[in-house]
Amino acid sequence: MLSDNSYIENLLIQAKQIYDETVISKILDKADKLEGLSHEEVAQLLVCEDEKHIARIFEIAHKIKNHIYGNRIVLFAPLYVSDYCVNQCAYCNYNHNHGFERRKLTMEQVREEVVILEKMGHKRLALEAGEDEENCSIEFILECLDTIYKMKTENGEIRRVNVNIAATTVENYKKLKAAGIGTYILFQETYHRPTYDKVHIAGPKKDYDYHITAFDRAMEAGIDDVGGGVLFGLHDPYFDVLALMLHNEYLEKKFGVGFHTVSIPRICKADGAIDSAYEYALDDKSFLKIAAILRIAIPFTGMIISTRESPEMRKKLIHAGVSQISGGSSTGVRGYSTPDNSTKQFEINDDRKASDIIEWLIDENMIPSFCTACYRNGRTGDRFMSLAKSGNIKNVCLPNALMTLCEYSCDYGNAEFQKKADTIIEKELSNIENEEVRILTAENIKKIKNGQRDLFI
């Protein structure tokens, strides 16, 4: 069913034909119990246009976000290491036929970029690269990972590197696993095969079947944290949401765990894009509705938005269920040390400094989190999901978020920021339900203020 376009199209048609308010209410009652939703139930909500039901979708999404994730927002930054690419993708600045001077980082340049990112306070990166076996081999990616993990600037340290590179072999995924990657991320872009074929004009990425089975190979190689996503605007967004849900169900059935994260980017302007007119471009209202539906459909899966979105939209998306955002981002190679607009993969709409975004989150009563503890404690794949579904995730995520915020405040915050951070940390300590954990967290925060680092539960 995953790659059966007619099944998904018919499902949407049937959902409109059999629309029933009682059925919608029952679906929302189920979602309200944190039971998640099937793709058939998601189809019913996607076609729902009743404002009263849509309001309830947002209400439940906000409730689920608070119950599972609290007011924590995980922060990360992308690091582009190469823009060489052999693919011709109609929507991308990096398409092979776009004539600009390509860049690939040397290891010294990787270190220069990482120093800047560490001085921003980042602990978690998303490594990004175009597809080009000659100029960007798996060995190059592994060397980048090794360099990043070995870098430390005063108290700066990258503790988790998620990797977003092209679909590859089981052997190569095993190498990534051995290198200590966090989540392996890959966007299907669109699950609609004719559209996929149209926008992927040439290159290995044009192979739909090889691309869509990448997570099978990654999981067979032992990578149990995988992150999916689509690029909204290429095809009917409702179609791609349902396909994304089907893919998640498929992985759960075959491997016992679905997506660790789901990214929800909307198509943005890209200088080298071949096509710039997208009939399926997603308006703000529909985008927010989709985000809320995804949150209630897959309540225990992290949801990611990038700086493609404006500050105002990011604020709304956070309340609709998003749990991870990038901050202070550059979408080009050497984008932090020597920015060059021609190398950006796409235009960004939130160009605030990382420090401004972190302070903004606190002003919005959110807890900026730099936590990487689950990965380093082996809480990945089904082990993470069992912790999340039991409700015990709060006893590790909130304490770790507060400790990493304290670290950031001590190392990078001025007196005014430190006062803000101390206020929210003191307030949130009382929300740690387990007394032993609460006491341990308070003790660790004192240790951090006295100079210790990287304390986590």
GUDOGU-386748 format. One line per field, with one value per residue (C-alpha): residue number from 1; x, y, z. Coordinates in Angstrom, 1 decimal, decimal comma, m for minus. Layout:
BEGIN
resi <- [NUM;...]
u <- [X;...]
v <- [Y;...]
w <- [Z;...]
END
This chain:
BEGIN
resi <- [1;2;3;4;5;6;7;8;9;10;11;12;13;14;15;16;17;18;19;20;21;22;23;24;25;26;27;28;29;30;31;32;33;34;35;36;37;38;39;40;41;42;43;44;45;46;47;48;49;50;51;52;53;54;55;56;57;58;59;60;61;62;63;64;65;66;67;68;69;70;71;72;73;74;75;76;77;78;79;80;81;82;83;84;85;86;87;88;89;90;91;92;93;94;95;96;97;98;99;100;101;102;103;104;105;106;107;108;109;110;111;112;113;114;115;116;117;118;119;120;121;122;123;124;125;126;127;128;129;130;131;132;133;134;135;136;137;138;139;140;141;142;143;144;145;146;147;148;149;150;151;152;153;154;155;156;157;158;159;160;161;162;163;164;165;166;167;168;169;170;171;172;173;174;175;176;177;178;179;180;181;182;183;184;185;186;187;188;189;190;191;192;193;194;195;196;197;198;199;200;201;202;203;204;205;206;207;208;209;210;211;212;213;214;215;216;217;218;219;220;221;222;223;224;225;226;227;228;229;230;231;232;233;234;235;236;237;238;239;240;241;242;243;244;245;246;247;248;249;250;251;252;253;254;255;256;257;258;259;260;261;262;263;264;265;266;267;268;269;270;271;272;273;274;275;276;277;278;279;280;281;282;283;284;285;286;287;288;289;290;291;292;293;294;295;296;297;298;299;300;301;302;303;304;305;306;307;308;309;310;311;312;313;314;315;316;317;318;319;320;321;322;323;324;325;326;327;328;329;330;331;332;333;334;335;336;337;338;339;340;341;342;343;344;345;346;347;348;349;350;351;352;353;354;355;356;357;358;359;360;361;362;363;364;365;366;367;368;369;370;371;372;373;374;375;376;377;378;379;380;381;382;383;384;385;386;387;388;389;390;391;392;393;394;395;396;397;398;399;400;401;402;403;404;405;406;407;408;409;410;411;412;413;414;415;416;417;418;419;420;421;422;423;424;425;426;427;428;429;430;431;432;433;434;435;436;437;438;439;440;441;442;443;444;445;446;447;448;449;450;451;452;453;454;455;456;457]
u <- [0,0;2,9;3,9;0,3;m0,7;m4,2;m4,9;m4,0;m5,9;m9,0;m8,7;m9,0;m12,0;m13,7;m13,0;m14,8;m17,7;m18,3;m17,6;m19,5;m19,4;m19,9;m16,9;m14,7;m15,7;m14,7;m11,4;m10,6;m11,7;m9,1;m6,4;m7,2;m6,1;m2,7;m3,4;m2,3;m4,2;m4,2;m3,7;m7,4;m8,3;m5,8;m7,5;m10,8;m9,3;m7,4;m10,7;m12,5;m13,4;m15,7;m14,2;m15,4;m13,6;m10,5;m10,4;m10,5;m7,6;m5,5;m6,7;m5,6;m2,4;m1,5;m2,5;m0,3;2,6;2,5;1,8;4,7;7,2;6,2;7,4;10,8;12,1;15,2;17,6;20,0;21,8;22,6;26,2;26,6;29,9;29,6;27,3;28,6;25,7;25,1;21,3;19,0;16,2;13,9;13,4;17,0;19,8;22,3;20,9;23,8;23,1;23,2;26,4;28,0;31,4;30,9;32,4;33,5;34,9;38,4;38,8;40,3;37,3;35,0;36,8;36,3;32,6;32,2;34,1;31,5;28,6;30,0;30,3;26,6;26,0;24,9;25,4;23,5;24,1;22,5;25,2;24,0;25,6;24,7;25,0;28,3;30,3;33,5;33,5;31,5;32,1;31,0;34,6;34,5;31,3;32,9;36,0;33,7;31,9;35,2;36,4;33,2;33,1;36,8;36,2;36,0;36,2;36,5;33,1;31,8;31,2;29,0;27,5;25,2;25,4;22,3;23,0;21,0;22,7;21,5;20,1;22,9;23,8;23,5;27,3;27,5;24,8;26,7;29,7;27,5;26,2;29,8;30,7;28,1;25,5;22,3;19,3;19,6;17,3;16,1;13,2;11,1;10,3;7,0;5,6;3,6;5,5;4,7;5,5;8,7;9,8;9,0;10,9;13,9;15,0;18,3;20,8;20,6;17,9;15,6;15,3;12,0;12,2;15,8;15,0;11,9;13,5;16,5;15,1;14,8;18,5;19,4;17,4;18,9;22,3;21,4;20,3;17,1;16,5;15,4;13,7;11,3;9,8;8,3;8,7;5,3;4,5;5,6;2,3;m1,0;0,0;m2,9;m1,6;1,9;0,8;m1,1;1,9;4,1;1,7;1,7;5,5;5,6;3,1;5,2;8,4;6,6;5,3;8,6;11,1;9,0;9,6;8,6;10,0;12,0;11,4;9,3;10,4;7,7;9,5;7,6;9,2;11,2;12,8;16,2;18,3;19,2;15,8;14,6;11,0;9,6;5,8;4,2;0,4;0,4;2,1;0,7;m0,9;m0,3;m3,7;m3,5;0,1;m0,8;m3,7;m1,4;1,1;m1,6;m2,9;0,5;1,1;m2,1;m1,5;2,1;2,2;5,5;7,4;9,5;8,4;11,0;10,8;13,7;14,4;12,4;9,5;9,2;9,5;5,7;4,9;7,5;5,8;2,4;3,9;5,5;2,0;0,6;3,0;6,5;9,3;12,5;13,8;17,0;18,5;21,1;21,2;23,1;22,1;25,3;28,8;31,1;28,0;29,1;32,7;32,4;28,8;28,0;24,4;25,1;25,9;22,6;20,5;17,4;16,4;15,6;12,9;14,2;17,6;17,8;21,0;20,9;21,2;18,1;16,1;17,1;16,1;12,9;11,9;12,4;10,4;7,6;7,9;9,6;12,7;15,5;17,0;20,4;19,9;21,6;21,3;18,9;21,2;24,3;22,3;21,2;17,6;17,0;14,5;12,0;13,7;13,0;9,4;8,6;9,9;7,9;4,7;4,9;5,0;8,4;10,1;9,3;11,6;14,6;13,8;12,8;15,7;18,2;16,7;17,1;20,7;21,7;20,0;22,0;25,2;24,3;23,5;26,7;28,9;27,2;24,7;25,1;23,8;20,4;20,0;21,3;18,7;16,0;17,4;17,6;14,0;12,6;14,9;13,7;10,1;10,4;12,3;9,1;7,4;9,7;7,3;9,8;11,3;14,6;15,1;14,1;16,7;19,4;18,6;18,9;22,2;23,5;22,5;24,6;27,5;27,2;27,3;30,5;32,1;31,1;29,7;27,8;25,7;22,7;20,2]
v <- [0,0;2,4;2,8;2,2;5,7;4,6;3,2;6,6;8,6;6,4;6,6;10,4;10,2;7,7;9,8;12,7;10,5;8,8;11,9;11,6;13,9;11,0;9,2;12,3;12,7;9,1;9,5;12,6;10,9;8,2;10,7;12,5;9,3;9,4;6,2;7,6;7,2;4,8;6,2;5,7;7,9;10,5;10,6;11,4;14,3;15,7;16,1;17,5;21,2;21,7;24,5;23,0;19,7;21,5;23,6;20,3;18,9;21,9;21,5;17,9;18,5;21,2;18,9;16,0;18,3;19,4;16,0;14,2;17,0;19,6;23,1;21,8;22,6;20,8;22,9;21,9;23,4;22,1;21,7;21,5;19,8;19,5;20,9;18,6;16,7;14,5;14,7;17,0;17,9;20,6;22,2;22,3;24,9;22,0;20,4;19,2;21,6;24,7;26,5;27,8;27,2;24,0;23,6;20,7;21,3;20,3;18,9;22,1;23,9;21,4;22,4;26,1;25,7;23,5;26,1;28,7;26,4;25,4;29,0;29,4;26,8;24,0;20,4;18,7;19,0;17,7;16,9;17,7;16,9;16,5;13,2;12,7;9,5;11,0;14,3;13,2;9,6;7,7;7,8;11,7;11,7;9,4;11,6;14,6;12,8;11,8;15,4;16,8;14,4;15,2;18,9;20,8;24,5;25,5;24,2;23,7;20,1;18,5;15,4;14,2;14,4;13,4;12,6;13,6;12,1;10,2;6,7;4,2;0,6;m1,6;m1,7;2,1;2,4;0,0;2,3;5,3;3,3;2,4;6,1;7,0;8,9;10,0;9,8;9,0;11,4;11,1;13,0;11,1;14,6;13,2;9,7;10,4;8,3;10,4;13,6;12,1;11,1;14,5;16,6;14,2;14,6;12,7;11,1;8,2;9,9;9,4;5,7;5,9;2,3;2,5;5,8;4,6;1,5;3,3;3,0;m0,7;m0,9;1,5;m0,5;m3,8;m2,2;m1,5;2,2;2,2;6,0;7,1;10,4;10,8;13,7;15,2;18,5;20,1;21,8;19,1;17,2;17,1;17,5;15,3;12,5;12,8;13,0;9,7;8,1;9,2;7,6;4,4;4,4;4,8;1,9;m0,3;0,3;m0,3;m3,6;m4,8;m3,5;m2,8;1,0;3,7;7,2;8,7;12,1;13,6;16,8;19,0;21,5;23,6;24,3;27,6;29,7;28,2;30,2;27,1;25,5;24,5;24,8;27,6;27,3;24,8;24,3;22,5;25,2;24,9;28,0;28,8;27,6;24,2;23,8;24,4;21,9;19,2;19,8;19,4;16,2;14,7;15,5;13,6;10,8;10,0;11,5;10,0;11,0;14,1;16,8;19,1;22,5;24,5;28,1;27,8;29,2;32,7;33,4;33,9;30,6;28,8;30,0;28,8;25,4;24,9;25,3;22,9;20,2;20,8;19,6;20,4;23,5;24,8;28,0;30,4;28,2;28,5;26,3;26,6;25,1;27,2;29,1;29,9;31,0;32,6;32,9;33,1;33,4;31,4;28,3;28,2;25,1;27,2;30,6;30,9;32,9;33,0;34,6;35,4;34,5;31,3;33,4;35,4;32,3;30,8;33,9;34,2;30,6;31,5;34,7;32,4;30,2;27,5;25,5;25,5;22,0;20,9;17,4;14,4;12,0;9,4;8,5;8,2;6,1;3,7;4,9;4,7;2,9;0,8;1,5;5,2;4,6;2,3;5,0;7,7;5,6;4,7;8,4;8,0;10,2;13,2;11,9;12,2;14,8;17,7;17,2;16,9;20,0;22,1;20,9;21,7;25,1;25,8;24,8;27,2;30,0;29,6;29,4;31,8;34,0;37,5;38,5;39,4;36,0;34,1;35,7;34,6;31,1;30,7;31,8;29,3;26,5;27,1;27,1;23,9;22,0;21,8;20,1;17,1;14,6;12,0;13,4;11,5;12,8;16,3;16,3;14,9;17,5;20,3;18,9;18,6;22,2;23,3;21,3;22,8;26,3;25,2;24,2;20,6;19,8;17,2;15,9;13,9;11,3]
w <- [0,0;0,7;m2,9;m4,3;m5,4;m6,3;m2,8;m1,2;m3,7;m3,3;0,5;0,3;m2,1;0,2;3,3;1,7;0,6;4,0;6,1;9,4;12,4;14,8;13,3;13,5;17,2;17,9;16,2;18,2;21,4;20,6;19,9;23,2;25,0;23,3;21,4;18,0;14,8;11,8;8,3;7,6;10,6;9,5;6,1;7,9;9,7;6,7;4,7;7,7;7,2;10,3;12,3;15,6;14,9;13,6;16,8;18,8;16,7;17,8;21,4;21,5;19,7;22,3;25,1;23,7;23,2;26,8;28,2;26,4;25,7;28,2;27,2;26,1;22,6;21,4;19,5;16,7;13,7;10,2;9,1;5,3;4,4;0,6;m2,1;m4,9;m6,3;m9,3;m9,1;m11,1;m8,6;m9,9;m6,5;m5,3;m5,6;m5,6;m8,8;m11,0;m13,8;m11,7;m12,5;m9,3;m7,6;m5,6;m2,1;0,0;3,5;4,4;7,9;9,0;7,6;9,4;12,6;11,9;11,4;14,5;16,6;15,6;16,2;19,6;20,6;19,8;22,4;20,1;21,2;18,4;14,6;11,5;8,9;5,4;2,0;m1,6;m3,4;m5,2;m4,7;m6,2;m4,2;m1,2;m0,5;2,7;3,8;3,6;5,7;8,3;8,5;9,1;11,9;13,5;13,3;14,7;17,7;18,5;18,6;21,9;22,3;26,0;27,2;23,7;22,5;19,9;21,5;18,8;15,0;13,0;9,4;6,3;3,3;0,2;0,3;0,5;1,1;4,2;4,4;4,4;7,0;9,2;8,9;10,0;12,9;14,0;13,7;16,4;14,4;16,1;13,8;10,1;8,3;4,7;3,1;0,5;m0,8;m2,3;m2,2;m5,4;m8,0;m11,1;m9,3;m7,8;m11,3;m12,7;m10,2;m10,0;m13,6;m13,5;m11,1;m8,6;m6,6;m9,5;m8,4;m6,4;m5,2;m4,0;m2,2;m0,5;0,9;2,4;6,0;5,5;4,8;7,6;10,2;8,9;9,6;13,2;12,9;14,9;15,0;11,6;10,6;7,7;6,0;2,8;1,1;1,1;m2,2;m4,6;m4,6;m2,8;0,8;2,1;m0,2;1,2;4,8;4,3;2,6;5,5;7,9;5,9;5,8;9,6;10,0;7,7;9,7;13,0;11,6;10,1;12,7;15,8;15,7;13,3;12,7;15,6;14,0;11,2;9,5;7,9;5,5;3,0;m0,3;m0,4;m3,0;m4,2;m6,7;m8,8;m8,8;m12,2;m11,3;m9,1;m9,7;m7,4;m7,7;m4,4;m2,3;1,2;2,8;6,5;7,7;6,0;7,1;10,8;10,5;9,0;11,8;14,5;12,8;12,7;16,3;17,4;14,9;16,0;19,5;20,5;17,4;17,4;15,0;13,4;11,6;10,2;9,5;6,3;8,5;9,8;13,6;13,7;12,0;14,1;17,2;16,0;14,9;18,4;20,0;17,3;18,3;17,0;19,4;17,6;15,8;14,3;15,4;14,0;10,9;7,6;4,7;2,7;2,8;4,9;5,8;9,3;8,7;5,2;4,2;0,5;m0,7;m3,9;m1,9;0,1;m0,6;0,0;1,4;5,1;6,7;10,3;10,3;14,0;15,8;17,9;21,1;20,1;19,4;22,7;24,6;22,6;23,7;27,4;26,9;25,5;28,7;26,7;27,9;25,2;25,4;24,2;25,6;23,9;26,8;25,4;22,5;24,8;27,4;24,7;24,8;21,0;18,8;20,6;24,0;23,6;22,4;25,4;27,7;26,0;25,9;29,5;30,5;32,2;29,6;31,7;34,4;32,1;29,5;31,7;34,1;31,2;29,5;32,7;33,1;29,5;29,8;32,9;31,1;28,2;30,6;32,5;29,4;27,0;28,8;30,1;33,5;32,2;30,4;33,4;35,6;33,1;32,9;36,7;37,0;34,6;35,9;39,5;38,3;36,3;38,9;40,9;37,9;38,1;39,6;40,9;44,1;43,8;40,3;41,3;44,1;41,8;39,2;41,7;42,9;39,4;38,6;41,6;40,2;36,8;38,3;40,1;36,8;36,1;32,6;30,7;33,6;32,6;33,6]
END
